[in-house]
């Protein structure tokens, strides 16, 4: 696996760690409100707060899987599968929620997948 793939895949993992932080630990912060386009009052609702924390853990686990694929298993195929999954989820999010999600959440994953295919 090339150094470029490792760097960009690591950036994807860091992005998902940041998303986990917003959703799990800073659920009602100004930054979370702005990032997800939701009022802080709505984010503070018990049901929304619980859902965000759950989703945050999920995003953190994706980050861990990426880092494992890159540094422990050193598997380009695993990285490609994870990036494909992230891109599919970003496409779904861009269709159902906000068109910007394809670039915001999927942009680095797309770059990583393209690099993985050509390198």
Biopython code that builds the backbone (N, CA, C, O; Angstrom):
import numpy as np
from Bio.PDB.StructureBuilder import StructureBuilder

atoms = [
    (1, "UNK", "N", (0.854, -1.176, 0.000)),
    (1, "UNK", "CA", (0.000, 0.000, 0.000)),
    (1, "UNK", "C", (0.898, 1.236, 0.000)),
    (1, "UNK", "O", (1.839, 1.334, 0.787)),
    (2, "UNK", "N", (0.596, 2.166, -0.885)),
    (2, "UNK", "CA", (1.445, 3.349, -1.016)),
    (2, "UNK", "C", (1.262, 4.307, 0.163)),
    (2, "UNK", "O", (0.256, 4.269, 0.871)),
    (3, "UNK", "N", (2.250, 5.149, 0.343)),
    (3, "UNK", "CA", (2.206, 6.145, 1.418)),
    (3, "UNK", "C", (1.054, 7.115, 1.192)),
    (3, "UNK", "O", (0.431, 7.564, 2.154)),
    (4, "UNK", "N", (0.755, 7.450, -0.077)),
    (4, "UNK", "CA", (-0.352, 8.370, -0.379)),
    (4, "UNK", "C", (-1.686, 7.776, 0.081)),
    (4, "UNK", "O", (-2.516, 8.476, 0.662)),
    (5, "UNK", "N", (-1.882, 6.496, -0.180)),
    (5, "UNK", "CA", (-3.125, 5.833, 0.254)),
    (5, "UNK", "C", (-3.207, 5.830, 1.773)),
    (5, "UNK", "O", (-4.267, 6.089, 2.344)),
    (6, "UNK", "N", (-2.094, 5.538, 2.424)),
    (6, "UNK", "CA", (-2.086, 5.531, 3.889)),
    (6, "UNK", "C", (-2.431, 6.904, 4.456)),
    (6, "UNK", "O", (-3.198, 7.011, 5.413)),
    (7, "UNK", "N", (-1.866, 7.945, 3.869)),
    (7, "UNK", "CA", (-2.118, 9.307, 4.366)),
    (7, "UNK", "C", (-3.584, 9.690, 4.189)),
    (7, "UNK", "O", (-4.215, 10.176, 5.128)),
    (8, "UNK", "N", (-4.129, 9.475, 2.998)),
    (8, "UNK", "CA", (-5.504, 9.898, 2.745)),
    (8, "UNK", "C", (-6.486, 9.028, 3.535)),
    (8, "UNK", "O", (-7.485, 9.535, 4.045)),
    (9, "UNK", "N", (-6.215, 7.740, 3.640)),
    (9, "UNK", "CA", (-7.083, 6.862, 4.440)),
    (9, "UNK", "C", (-7.045, 7.276, 5.911)),
    (9, "UNK", "O", (-8.070, 7.240, 6.592)),
    (10, "UNK", "N", (-5.887, 7.663, 6.394)),
    (10, "UNK", "CA", (-5.773, 8.144, 7.776)),
    (10, "UNK", "C", (-6.575, 9.427, 7.960)),
    (10, "UNK", "O", (-7.195, 9.621, 9.005)),
    (11, "UNK", "N", (-6.570, 10.298, 6.967)),
    (11, "UNK", "CA", (-7.386, 11.513, 7.035)),
    (11, "UNK", "C", (-8.875, 11.173, 7.090)),
    (11, "UNK", "O", (-9.638, 11.840, 7.790)),
    (12, "UNK", "N", (-9.292, 10.139, 6.356)),
    (12, "UNK", "CA", (-10.689, 9.693, 6.426)),
    (12, "UNK", "C", (-10.996, 9.225, 7.851)),
    (12, "UNK", "O", (-12.038, 9.571, 8.409)),
    (13, "UNK", "N", (-10.093, 8.443, 8.436)),
    (13, "UNK", "CA", (-10.291, 7.965, 9.805)),
    (13, "UNK", "C", (-10.378, 9.140, 10.782)),
    (13, "UNK", "O", (-11.226, 9.141, 11.674)),
    (14, "UNK", "N", (-9.516, 10.126, 10.621)),
    (14, "UNK", "CA", (-9.547, 11.305, 11.496)),
    (14, "UNK", "C", (-10.853, 12.078, 11.337)),
    (14, "UNK", "O", (-11.396, 12.599, 12.311)),
    (15, "UNK", "N", (-11.354, 12.149, 10.103)),
    (15, "UNK", "CA", (-12.644, 12.791, 9.862)),
    (15, "UNK", "C", (-13.753, 12.069, 10.638)),
    (15, "UNK", "O", (-14.613, 12.712, 11.241)),
    (16, "UNK", "N", (-13.727, 10.745, 10.621)),
    (16, "UNK", "CA", (-14.755, 9.978, 11.323)),
    (16, "UNK", "C", (-14.586, 10.061, 12.837)),
    (16, "UNK", "O", (-15.572, 9.990, 13.572)),
    (17, "UNK", "N", (-13.363, 10.209, 13.308)),
    (17, "UNK", "CA", (-13.145, 10.432, 14.743)),
    (17, "UNK", "C", (-13.724, 11.791, 15.141)),
    (17, "UNK", "O", (-14.325, 11.927, 16.207)),
    (18, "UNK", "N", (-13.541, 12.791, 14.282)),
    (18, "UNK", "CA", (-14.103, 14.116, 14.548)),
    (18, "UNK", "C", (-15.631, 14.065, 14.557)),
    (18, "UNK", "O", (-16.268, 14.654, 15.429)),
    (19, "UNK", "N", (-16.211, 13.367, 13.596)),
    (19, "UNK", "CA", (-17.671, 13.211, 13.576)),
    (19, "UNK", "C", (-18.136, 12.514, 14.850)),
    (19, "UNK", "O", (-19.141, 12.903, 15.444)),
    (20, "UNK", "N", (-17.396, 11.470, 15.272)),
    (20, "UNK", "CA", (-17.737, 10.781, 16.519)),
    (20, "UNK", "C", (-17.687, 11.746, 17.697)),
    (20, "UNK", "O", (-18.569, 11.730, 18.555)),
    (21, "UNK", "N", (-16.656, 12.584, 17.739)),
    (21, "UNK", "CA", (-16.539, 13.555, 18.825)),
    (21, "UNK", "C", (-17.758, 14.474, 18.863)),
    (21, "UNK", "O", (-18.348, 14.690, 19.922)),
    (22, "UNK", "N", (-18.131, 15.014, 17.696)),
    (22, "UNK", "CA", (-19.290, 15.910, 17.640)),
    (22, "UNK", "C", (-20.565, 15.200, 18.092)),
    (22, "UNK", "O", (-21.350, 15.755, 18.861)),
    (23, "UNK", "N", (-20.766, 13.986, 17.617)),
    (23, "UNK", "CA", (-22.020, 13.276, 17.890)),
    (23, "UNK", "C", (-22.082, 12.688, 19.301)),
    (23, "UNK", "O", (-23.155, 12.617, 19.900)),
    (24, "UNK", "N", (-20.943, 12.272, 19.824)),
    (24, "UNK", "CA", (-20.949, 11.554, 21.100)),
    (24, "UNK", "C", (-20.591, 12.427, 22.292)),
    (24, "UNK", "O", (-21.185, 12.282, 23.360)),
    (25, "UNK", "N", (-19.636, 13.325, 22.130)),
    (25, "UNK", "CA", (-19.147, 14.086, 23.276)),
    (25, "UNK", "C", (-19.557, 15.563, 23.257)),
    (25, "UNK", "O", (-19.693, 16.184, 24.311)),
    (26, "UNK", "N", (-19.753, 16.118, 22.069)),
    (26, "UNK", "CA", (-20.122, 17.532, 21.958)),
    (26, "UNK", "C", (-21.504, 17.656, 21.321)),
    (26, "UNK", "O", (-21.744, 18.526, 20.484)),
    (27, "UNK", "N", (-22.384, 16.790, 21.728)),
    (27, "UNK", "CA", (-23.691, 16.647, 21.076)),
    (27, "UNK", "C", (-24.473, 17.948, 20.992)),
    (27, "UNK", "O", (-25.126, 18.200, 19.979)),
    (28, "UNK", "N", (-24.428, 18.767, 22.008)),
    (28, "UNK", "CA", (-25.228, 19.995, 22.015)),
    (28, "UNK", "C", (-24.388, 21.253, 21.804)),
    (28, "UNK", "O", (-24.825, 22.351, 22.149)),
    (29, "UNK", "N", (-23.206, 21.109, 21.252)),
    (29, "UNK", "CA", (-22.320, 22.264, 21.058)),
    (29, "UNK", "C", (-22.751, 23.109, 19.857)),
    (29, "UNK", "O", (-23.524, 22.668, 19.006)),
    (30, "UNK", "N", (-22.233, 24.325, 19.815)),
    (30, "UNK", "CA", (-22.485, 25.210, 18.674)),
    (30, "UNK", "C", (-21.972, 24.580, 17.378)),
    (30, "UNK", "O", (-22.631, 24.652, 16.341)),
    (31, "UNK", "N", (-20.798, 23.967, 17.449)),
    (31, "UNK", "CA", (-20.200, 23.355, 16.253)),
    (31, "UNK", "C", (-21.055, 22.194, 15.741)),
    (31, "UNK", "O", (-21.246, 22.055, 14.533)),
    (32, "UNK", "N", (-21.564, 21.370, 16.637)),
    (32, "UNK", "CA", (-22.432, 20.260, 16.234)),
    (32, "UNK", "C", (-23.714, 20.801, 15.614)),
    (32, "UNK", "O", (-24.182, 20.292, 14.595)),
    (33, "UNK", "N", (-24.281, 21.837, 16.232)),
    (33, "UNK", "CA", (-25.486, 22.467, 15.708)),
    (33, "UNK", "C", (-25.262, 22.982, 14.294)),
    (33, "UNK", "O", (-26.094, 22.767, 13.412)),
    (34, "UNK", "N", (-24.150, 23.656, 14.078)),
    (34, "UNK", "CA", (-23.835, 24.204, 12.763)),
    (34, "UNK", "C", (-23.540, 23.095, 11.756)),
    (34, "UNK", "O", (-24.021, 23.141, 10.624)),
    (35, "UNK", "N", (-22.760, 22.108, 12.158)),
    (35, "UNK", "CA", (-22.364, 21.026, 11.262)),
    (35, "UNK", "C", (-23.562, 20.251, 10.741)),
    (35, "UNK", "O", (-23.629, 19.918, 9.558)),
    (36, "UNK", "N", (-24.508, 19.965, 11.627)),
    (36, "UNK", "CA", (-25.655, 19.140, 11.245)),
    (36, "UNK", "C", (-26.905, 19.959, 10.943)),
    (36, "UNK", "O", (-27.960, 19.399, 10.645)),
    (37, "UNK", "N", (-26.786, 21.289, 11.019)),
    (37, "UNK", "CA", (-27.908, 22.151, 10.680)),
    (37, "UNK", "C", (-29.120, 21.940, 11.572)),
    (37, "UNK", "O", (-30.256, 21.941, 11.098)),
    (38, "UNK", "N", (-28.876, 21.759, 12.866)),
    (38, "UNK", "CA", (-29.955, 21.526, 13.825)),
    (38, "UNK", "C", (-29.832, 22.513, 14.973)),
    (38, "UNK", "O", (-28.726, 22.892, 15.357)),
    (39, "UNK", "N", (-30.960, 22.926, 15.518)),
    (39, "UNK", "CA", (-30.952, 23.803, 16.687)),
    (39, "UNK", "C", (-30.385, 23.056, 17.886)),
    (39, "UNK", "O", (-30.558, 21.845, 18.024)),
    (40, "UNK", "N", (-29.701, 23.805, 18.752)),
    (40, "UNK", "CA", (-29.154, 23.197, 19.964)),
    (40, "UNK", "C", (-30.258, 22.615, 20.841)),
    (40, "UNK", "O", (-30.052, 21.615, 21.528)),
    (41, "UNK", "N", (-31.431, 23.246, 20.813)),
    (41, "UNK", "CA", (-32.557, 22.743, 21.607)),
    (41, "UNK", "C", (-32.981, 21.359, 21.124)),
    (41, "UNK", "O", (-33.287, 20.476, 21.925)),
    (42, "UNK", "N", (-32.996, 21.182, 19.798)),
    (42, "UNK", "CA", (-33.357, 19.869, 19.257)),
    (42, "UNK", "C", (-32.293, 18.834, 19.592)),
    (42, "UNK", "O", (-32.610, 17.693, 19.927)),
    (43, "UNK", "N", (-31.031, 19.238, 19.499)),
    (43, "UNK", "CA", (-29.940, 18.320, 19.839)),
    (43, "UNK", "C", (-29.994, 17.900, 21.305)),
    (43, "UNK", "O", (-29.538, 16.813, 21.659)),
    (44, "UNK", "N", (-30.545, 18.751, 22.149)),
    (44, "UNK", "CA", (-30.630, 18.458, 23.581)),
    (44, "UNK", "C", (-31.790, 17.511, 23.926)),
    (44, "UNK", "O", (-31.830, 16.955, 25.023)),
    (45, "UNK", "N", (-32.730, 17.330, 22.992)),
    (45, "UNK", "CA", (-33.832, 16.393, 23.256)),
    (45, "UNK", "C", (-33.257, 15.009, 23.535)),
    (45, "UNK", "O", (-32.335, 14.571, 22.848)),
    (46, "UNK", "N", (-33.789, 14.325, 24.529)),
    (46, "UNK", "CA", (-33.265, 13.016, 24.921)),
    (46, "UNK", "C", (-33.194, 12.036, 23.754)),
    (46, "UNK", "O", (-32.190, 11.346, 23.583)),
    (47, "UNK", "N", (-34.254, 11.973, 22.953)),
    (47, "UNK", "CA", (-34.282, 11.002, 21.853)),
    (47, "UNK", "C", (-33.208, 11.316, 20.810)),
    (47, "UNK", "O", (-32.526, 10.412, 20.328)),
    (48, "UNK", "N", (-33.058, 12.586, 20.465)),
    (48, "UNK", "CA", (-32.060, 12.985, 19.475)),
    (48, "UNK", "C", (-30.658, 12.780, 20.049)),
    (48, "UNK", "O", (-29.766, 12.280, 19.362)),
    (49, "UNK", "N", (-30.473, 13.163, 21.297)),
    (49, "UNK", "CA", (-29.180, 13.017, 21.956)),
    (49, "UNK", "C", (-28.739, 11.559, 21.973)),
    (49, "UNK", "O", (-27.581, 11.252, 21.689)),
    (50, "UNK", "N", (-29.653, 10.673, 22.302)),
    (50, "UNK", "CA", (-29.346, 9.239, 22.333)),
    (50, "UNK", "C", (-28.998, 8.718, 20.946)),
    (50, "UNK", "O", (-28.041, 7.960, 20.784)),
    (51, "UNK", "N", (-29.772, 9.124, 19.950)),
    (51, "UNK", "CA", (-29.497, 8.694, 18.575)),
    (51, "UNK", "C", (-28.134, 9.206, 18.092)),
    (51, "UNK", "O", (-27.387, 8.472, 17.446)),
    (52, "UNK", "N", (-27.819, 10.449, 18.403)),
    (52, "UNK", "CA", (-26.526, 11.019, 17.997)),
    (52, "UNK", "C", (-25.371, 10.269, 18.652)),
    (52, "UNK", "O", (-24.384, 9.945, 17.992)),
    (53, "UNK", "N", (-25.492, 9.997, 19.934)),
    (53, "UNK", "CA", (-24.416, 9.278, 20.636)),
    (53, "UNK", "C", (-24.220, 7.883, 20.043)),
    (53, "UNK", "O", (-23.089, 7.427, 19.875)),
    (54, "UNK", "N", (-25.312, 7.218, 19.734)),
    (54, "UNK", "CA", (-25.236, 5.895, 19.116)),
    (54, "UNK", "C", (-24.554, 5.983, 17.756)),
    (54, "UNK", "O", (-23.670, 5.182, 17.451)),
    (55, "UNK", "N", (-24.957, 6.942, 16.948)),
    (55, "UNK", "CA", (-24.359, 7.135, 15.630)),
    (55, "UNK", "C", (-22.881, 7.506, 15.760)),
    (55, "UNK", "O", (-22.060, 7.102, 14.936)),
    (56, "UNK", "N", (-22.550, 8.268, 16.785)),
    (56, "UNK", "CA", (-21.156, 8.646, 17.004)),
    (56, "UNK", "C", (-20.264, 7.453, 17.269)),
    (56, "UNK", "O", (-19.153, 7.375, 16.743)),
    (57, "UNK", "N", (-20.741, 6.524, 18.080)),
    (57, "UNK", "CA", (-19.967, 5.312, 18.347)),
    (57, "UNK", "C", (-19.755, 4.526, 17.057)),
    (57, "UNK", "O", (-18.666, 4.012, 16.803)),
    (58, "UNK", "N", (-20.790, 4.439, 16.258)),
    (58, "UNK", "CA", (-20.708, 3.772, 14.956)),
    (58, "UNK", "C", (-19.624, 4.410, 14.088)),
    (58, "UNK", "O", (-18.807, 3.704, 13.499)),
    (59, "UNK", "N", (-19.614, 5.736, 14.007)),
    (59, "UNK", "CA", (-18.595, 6.434, 13.216)),
    (59, "UNK", "C", (-17.197, 6.227, 13.776)),
    (59, "UNK", "O", (-16.234, 6.113, 13.018)),
    (60, "UNK", "N", (-17.080, 6.176, 15.095)),
    (60, "UNK", "CA", (-15.789, 5.888, 15.710)),
    (60, "UNK", "C", (-15.285, 4.500, 15.350)),
    (60, "UNK", "O", (-14.090, 4.309, 15.126)),
    (61, "UNK", "N", (-16.183, 3.542, 15.293)),
    (61, "UNK", "CA", (-15.792, 2.178, 14.921)),
    (61, "UNK", "C", (-15.343, 2.095, 13.465)),
    (61, "UNK", "O", (-14.435, 1.332, 13.136)),
    (62, "UNK", "N", (-15.973, 2.874, 12.598)),
    (62, "UNK", "CA", (-15.516, 2.928, 11.201)),
    (62, "UNK", "C", (-14.082, 3.457, 11.156)),
    (62, "UNK", "O", (-13.247, 2.934, 10.418)),
    (63, "UNK", "N", (-13.802, 4.490, 11.942)),
    (63, "UNK", "CA", (-12.439, 5.036, 11.997)),
    (63, "UNK", "C", (-11.449, 3.974, 12.456)),
    (63, "UNK", "O", (-10.368, 3.838, 11.884)),
    (64, "UNK", "N", (-11.814, 3.232, 13.477)),
    (64, "UNK", "CA", (-10.930, 2.169, 13.980)),
    (64, "UNK", "C", (-10.695, 1.114, 12.911)),
    (64, "UNK", "O", (-9.566, 0.657, 12.732)),
    (65, "UNK", "N", (-11.747, 0.723, 12.197)),
    (65, "UNK", "CA", (-11.595, -0.271, 11.132)),
    (65, "UNK", "C", (-10.658, 0.229, 10.031)),
    (65, "UNK", "O", (-9.844, -0.533, 9.510)),
    (66, "UNK", "N", (-10.775, 1.495, 9.686)),
    (66, "UNK", "CA", (-9.876, 2.060, 8.668)),
    (66, "UNK", "C", (-8.427, 1.989, 9.148)),
    (66, "UNK", "O", (-7.541, 1.551, 8.414)),
    (67, "UNK", "N", (-8.199, 2.423, 10.381)),
    (67, "UNK", "CA", (-6.826, 2.403, 10.917)),
    (67, "UNK", "C", (-6.282, 0.979, 11.014)),
    (67, "UNK", "O", (-5.102, 0.748, 10.747)),
    (68, "UNK", "N", (-7.129, 0.030, 11.391)),
    (68, "UNK", "CA", (-6.703, -1.376, 11.419)),
    (68, "UNK", "C", (-6.337, -1.863, 10.024)),
    (68, "UNK", "O", (-5.324, -2.538, 9.843)),
    (69, "UNK", "N", (-7.161, -1.521, 9.041)),
    (69, "UNK", "CA", (-6.903, -1.949, 7.661)),
    (69, "UNK", "C", (-5.606, -1.358, 7.124)),
    (69, "UNK", "O", (-4.879, -2.012, 6.378)),
    (70, "UNK", "N", (-5.320, -0.112, 7.510)),
    (70, "UNK", "CA", (-4.130, 0.577, 6.993)),
    (70, "UNK", "C", (-2.863, 0.140, 7.717)),
    (70, "UNK", "O", (-1.855, -0.148, 7.071)),
    (71, "UNK", "N", (-2.895, 0.084, 9.046)),
    (71, "UNK", "CA", (-1.655, -0.080, 9.807)),
    (71, "UNK", "C", (-1.444, -1.463, 10.421)),
    (71, "UNK", "O", (-0.297, -1.847, 10.651)),
    (72, "UNK", "N", (-2.476, -2.207, 10.688)),
    (72, "UNK", "CA", (-2.300, -3.524, 11.308)),
    (72, "UNK", "C", (-2.352, -4.626, 10.250)),
    (72, "UNK", "O", (-1.434, -5.441, 10.156)),
    (73, "UNK", "N", (-3.420, -4.651, 9.458)),
    (73, "UNK", "CA", (-3.572, -5.693, 8.444)),
    (73, "UNK", "C", (-2.914, -5.313, 7.118)),
    (73, "UNK", "O", (-2.661, -6.173, 6.274)),
    (74, "UNK", "N", (-2.641, -4.018, 6.942)),
    (74, "UNK", "CA", (-2.033, -3.477, 5.721)),
    (74, "UNK", "C", (-2.728, -4.091, 4.493)),
    (74, "UNK", "O", (-2.094, -4.698, 3.630)),
    (75, "UNK", "N", (-4.031, -3.911, 4.455)),
    (75, "UNK", "CA", (-4.855, -4.509, 3.405)),
    (75, "UNK", "C", (-5.503, -3.441, 2.535)),
    (75, "UNK", "O", (-6.428, -2.747, 2.956)),
    (76, "UNK", "N", (-5.001, -3.328, 1.326)),
    (76, "UNK", "CA", (-5.564, -2.366, 0.381)),
    (76, "UNK", "C", (-7.005, -2.747, 0.039)),
    (76, "UNK", "O", (-7.854, -1.872, -0.131)),
    (77, "UNK", "N", (-7.279, -4.027, -0.059)),
    (77, "UNK", "CA", (-8.643, -4.488, -0.354)),
    (77, "UNK", "C", (-9.598, -4.052, 0.761)),
    (77, "UNK", "O", (-10.694, -3.570, 0.478)),
    (78, "UNK", "N", (-9.197, -4.216, 2.012)),
    (78, "UNK", "CA", (-10.051, -3.801, 3.136)),
    (78, "UNK", "C", (-10.281, -2.294, 3.106)),
    (78, "UNK", "O", (-11.390, -1.825, 3.362)),
    (79, "UNK", "N", (-9.234, -1.539, 2.795)),
    (79, "UNK", "CA", (-9.376, -0.082, 2.691)),
    (79, "UNK", "C", (-10.369, 0.256, 1.577)),
    (79, "UNK", "O", (-11.223, 1.125, 1.753)),
    (80, "UNK", "N", (-10.265, -0.411, 0.456)),
    (80, "UNK", "CA", (-11.161, -0.150, -0.671)),
    (80, "UNK", "C", (-12.614, -0.482, -0.312)),
    (80, "UNK", "O", (-13.527, 0.263, -0.667)),
    (81, "UNK", "N", (-12.823, -1.578, 0.376)),
    (81, "UNK", "CA", (-14.178, -1.957, 0.794)),
    (81, "UNK", "C", (-14.753, -0.915, 1.747)),
    (81, "UNK", "O", (-15.900, -0.497, 1.593)),
    (82, "UNK", "N", (-13.958, -0.495, 2.732)),
    (82, "UNK", "CA", (-14.422, 0.524, 3.681)),
    (82, "UNK", "C", (-14.716, 1.846, 2.983)),
    (82, "UNK", "O", (-15.711, 2.500, 3.295)),
    (83, "UNK", "N", (-13.870, 2.247, 2.048)),
    (83, "UNK", "CA", (-14.107, 3.494, 1.317)),
    (83, "UNK", "C", (-15.362, 3.373, 0.465)),
    (83, "UNK", "O", (-16.147, 4.317, 0.375)),
    (84, "UNK", "N", (-15.555, 2.223, -0.157)),
    (84, "UNK", "CA", (-16.770, 1.996, -0.936)),
    (84, "UNK", "C", (-18.008, 2.115, -0.079)),
    (84, "UNK", "O", (-19.004, 2.712, -0.486)),
    (85, "UNK", "N", (-17.942, 1.544, 1.110)),
    (85, "UNK", "CA", (-19.063, 1.628, 2.042)),
    (85, "UNK", "C", (-19.349, 3.079, 2.431)),
    (85, "UNK", "O", (-20.500, 3.515, 2.429)),
    (86, "UNK", "N", (-18.303, 3.811, 2.759)),
    (86, "UNK", "CA", (-18.453, 5.217, 3.145)),
    (86, "UNK", "C", (-19.058, 6.028, 1.994)),
    (86, "UNK", "O", (-19.915, 6.884, 2.215)),
    (87, "UNK", "N", (-18.612, 5.756, 0.782)),
    (87, "UNK", "CA", (-19.139, 6.472, -0.390)),
    (87, "UNK", "C", (-20.621, 6.158, -0.585)),
    (87, "UNK", "O", (-21.410, 7.058, -0.871)),
    (88, "UNK", "N", (-20.999, 4.904, -0.433)),
    (88, "UNK", "CA", (-22.415, 4.525, -0.564)),
    (88, "UNK", "C", (-23.260, 5.236, 0.488)),
    (88, "UNK", "O", (-24.338, 5.745, 0.179)),
    (89, "UNK", "N", (-22.780, 5.271, 1.715)),
    (89, "UNK", "CA", (-23.511, 5.966, 2.784)),
    (89, "UNK", "C", (-23.591, 7.463, 2.484)),
    (89, "UNK", "O", (-24.624, 8.088, 2.724)),
    (90, "UNK", "N", (-22.506, 8.041, 1.962)),
    (90, "UNK", "CA", (-22.511, 9.468, 1.617)),
    (90, "UNK", "C", (-23.485, 9.757, 0.470)),
    (90, "UNK", "O", (-24.156, 10.789, 0.471)),
    (91, "UNK", "N", (-23.561, 8.865, -0.491)),
    (91, "UNK", "CA", (-24.528, 9.032, -1.586)),
    (91, "UNK", "C", (-25.944, 8.994, -1.028)),
    (91, "UNK", "O", (-26.778, 9.830, -1.376)),
    (92, "UNK", "N", (-26.210, 8.024, -0.162)),
    (92, "UNK", "CA", (-27.536, 7.925, 0.457)),
    (92, "UNK", "C", (-27.861, 9.203, 1.237)),
    (92, "UNK", "O", (-28.963, 9.741, 1.125)),
    (93, "UNK", "N", (-26.910, 9.676, 2.016)),
    (93, "UNK", "CA", (-27.109, 10.905, 2.790)),
    (93, "UNK", "C", (-27.330, 12.112, 1.904)),
    (93, "UNK", "O", (-28.121, 12.995, 2.237)),
    (94, "UNK", "N", (-26.633, 12.156, 0.773)),
    (94, "UNK", "CA", (-26.801, 13.305, -0.121)),
    (94, "UNK", "C", (-28.164, 13.269, -0.811)),
    (94, "UNK", "O", (-28.702, 14.319, -1.164)),
    (95, "UNK", "N", (-28.720, 12.094, -1.004)),
    (95, "UNK", "CA", (-30.041, 11.974, -1.620)),
    (95, "UNK", "C", (-31.148, 12.259, -0.607)),
    (95, "UNK", "O", (-32.135, 12.924, -0.924)),
    (96, "UNK", "N", (-30.975, 11.754, 0.604)),
    (96, "UNK", "CA", (-32.053, 11.840, 1.589)),
    (96, "UNK", "C", (-31.968, 13.034, 2.525)),
    (96, "UNK", "O", (-32.967, 13.403, 3.143)),
    (97, "UNK", "N", (-30.786, 13.649, 2.640)),
    (97, "UNK", "CA", (-30.629, 14.697, 3.640)),
    (97, "UNK", "C", (-30.101, 15.998, 3.054)),
    (97, "UNK", "O", (-30.818, 16.997, 2.994)),
    (98, "UNK", "N", (-28.846, 15.981, 2.622)),
    (98, "UNK", "CA", (-28.188, 17.200, 2.153)),
    (98, "UNK", "C", (-27.229, 16.836, 1.016)),
    (98, "UNK", "O", (-26.317, 16.034, 1.222)),
    (99, "UNK", "N", (-27.411, 17.399, -0.162)),
    (99, "UNK", "CA", (-26.541, 17.062, -1.296)),
    (99, "UNK", "C", (-25.047, 17.272, -1.028)),
    (99, "UNK", "O", (-24.214, 16.629, -1.666)),
    (100, "UNK", "N", (-24.704, 18.150, -0.104)),
    (100, "UNK", "CA", (-23.292, 18.419, 0.202)),
    (100, "UNK", "C", (-22.601, 17.229, 0.876)),
    (100, "UNK", "O", (-21.373, 17.155, 0.895)),
    (101, "UNK", "N", (-23.379, 16.313, 1.420)),
    (101, "UNK", "CA", (-22.796, 15.182, 2.154)),
    (101, "UNK", "C", (-21.871, 14.353, 1.270)),
    (101, "UNK", "O", (-20.872, 13.819, 1.752)),
    (102, "UNK", "N", (-22.192, 14.240, -0.016)),
    (102, "UNK", "CA", (-21.344, 13.442, -0.898)),
    (102, "UNK", "C", (-19.903, 13.954, -0.896)),
    (102, "UNK", "O", (-18.965, 13.161, -0.971)),
    (103, "UNK", "N", (-19.726, 15.251, -0.811)),
    (103, "UNK", "CA", (-18.369, 15.802, -0.759)),
    (103, "UNK", "C", (-17.852, 15.937, 0.659)),
    (103, "UNK", "O", (-16.678, 15.678, 0.923)),
    (104, "UNK", "N", (-18.732, 16.347, 1.584)),
    (104, "UNK", "CA", (-18.286, 16.560, 2.963)),
    (104, "UNK", "C", (-17.870, 15.243, 3.622)),
    (104, "UNK", "O", (-16.813, 15.177, 4.250)),
    (105, "UNK", "N", (-18.672, 14.218, 3.490)),
    (105, "UNK", "CA", (-18.374, 12.941, 4.135)),
    (105, "UNK", "C", (-17.700, 11.964, 3.181)),
    (105, "UNK", "O", (-16.912, 11.120, 3.606)),
    (106, "UNK", "N", (-18.005, 12.078, 1.899)),
    (106, "UNK", "CA", (-17.478, 11.115, 0.948)),
    (106, "UNK", "C", (-16.275, 11.570, 0.155)),
    (106, "UNK", "O", (-15.628, 10.754, -0.502)),
    (107, "UNK", "N", (-15.958, 12.854, 0.199)),
    (107, "UNK", "CA", (-14.871, 13.385, -0.627)),
    (107, "UNK", "C", (-13.532, 12.701, -0.445)),
    (107, "UNK", "O", (-12.934, 12.232, -1.413)),
    (108, "UNK", "N", (-13.060, 12.641, 0.782)),
    (108, "UNK", "CA", (-11.769, 11.988, 1.047)),
    (108, "UNK", "C", (-11.824, 10.491, 0.762)),
    (108, "UNK", "O", (-10.841, 9.902, 0.313)),
    (109, "UNK", "N", (-12.974, 9.883, 1.025)),
    (109, "UNK", "CA", (-13.122, 8.454, 0.738)),
    (109, "UNK", "C", (-13.053, 8.203, -0.769)),
    (109, "UNK", "O", (-12.468, 7.213, -1.207)),
    (110, "UNK", "N", (-13.647, 9.095, -1.558)),
    (110, "UNK", "CA", (-13.573, 8.966, -3.017)),
    (110, "UNK", "C", (-12.124, 9.067, -3.482)),
    (110, "UNK", "O", (-11.672, 8.264, -4.298)),
    (111, "UNK", "N", (-11.403, 10.050, -2.962)),
    (111, "UNK", "CA", (-9.985, 10.207, -3.318)),
    (111, "UNK", "C", (-9.200, 8.959, -2.935)),
    (111, "UNK", "O", (-8.383, 8.472, -3.716)),
    (112, "UNK", "N", (-9.447, 8.440, -1.730)),
    (112, "UNK", "CA", (-8.739, 7.242, -1.268)),
    (112, "UNK", "C", (-9.039, 6.052, -2.169)),
    (112, "UNK", "O", (-8.132, 5.306, -2.539)),
    (113, "UNK", "N", (-10.313, 5.873, -2.523)),
    (113, "UNK", "CA", (-10.680, 4.749, -3.383)),
    (113, "UNK", "C", (-10.030, 4.884, -4.761)),
    (113, "UNK", "O", (-9.514, 3.905, -5.300)),
    (114, "UNK", "N", (-10.050, 6.080, -5.329)),
    (114, "UNK", "CA", (-9.425, 6.292, -6.644)),
    (114, "UNK", "C", (-7.931, 5.999, -6.566)),
    (114, "UNK", "O", (-7.387, 5.315, -7.433)),
    (115, "UNK", "N", (-7.273, 6.504, -5.548)),
    (115, "UNK", "CA", (-5.839, 6.221, -5.392)),
    (115, "UNK", "C", (-5.584, 4.723, -5.235)),
    (115, "UNK", "O", (-4.612, 4.197, -5.778)),
    (116, "UNK", "N", (-6.444, 4.045, -4.502)),
    (116, "UNK", "CA", (-6.293, 2.605, -4.291)),
    (116, "UNK", "C", (-6.444, 1.836, -5.600)),
    (116, "UNK", "O", (-5.791, 0.813, -5.805)),
    (117, "UNK", "N", (-7.301, 2.330, -6.477)),
    (117, "UNK", "CA", (-7.507, 1.655, -7.762)),
    (117, "UNK", "C", (-6.333, 1.886, -8.711)),
    (117, "UNK", "O", (-5.916, 0.971, -9.421)),
    (118, "UNK", "N", (-5.806, 3.101, -8.723)),
    (118, "UNK", "CA", (-4.752, 3.418, -9.712)),
    (118, "UNK", "C", (-3.341, 3.126, -9.215)),
    (118, "UNK", "O", (-2.410, 3.098, -10.019)),
    (119, "UNK", "N", (-3.154, 2.910, -7.923)),
    (119, "UNK", "CA", (-1.792, 2.687, -7.404)),
    (119, "UNK", "C", (-1.585, 1.236, -7.037)),
    (119, "UNK", "O", (-0.502, 0.862, -6.585)),
]
sb = StructureBuilder()
sb.init_structure("model")
sb.init_model(0)
sb.init_chain("A")
sb.init_seg("    ")
for serial, (resi, resn, name, xyz) in enumerate(atoms, 1):
    if name == "N":
        sb.init_residue(resn, " ", resi, " ")
    sb.init_atom(name, np.array(xyz, "f"), 0.0, 1.0, " ", f" {name:<3s}", serial, name[0])
structure = sb.get_structure()
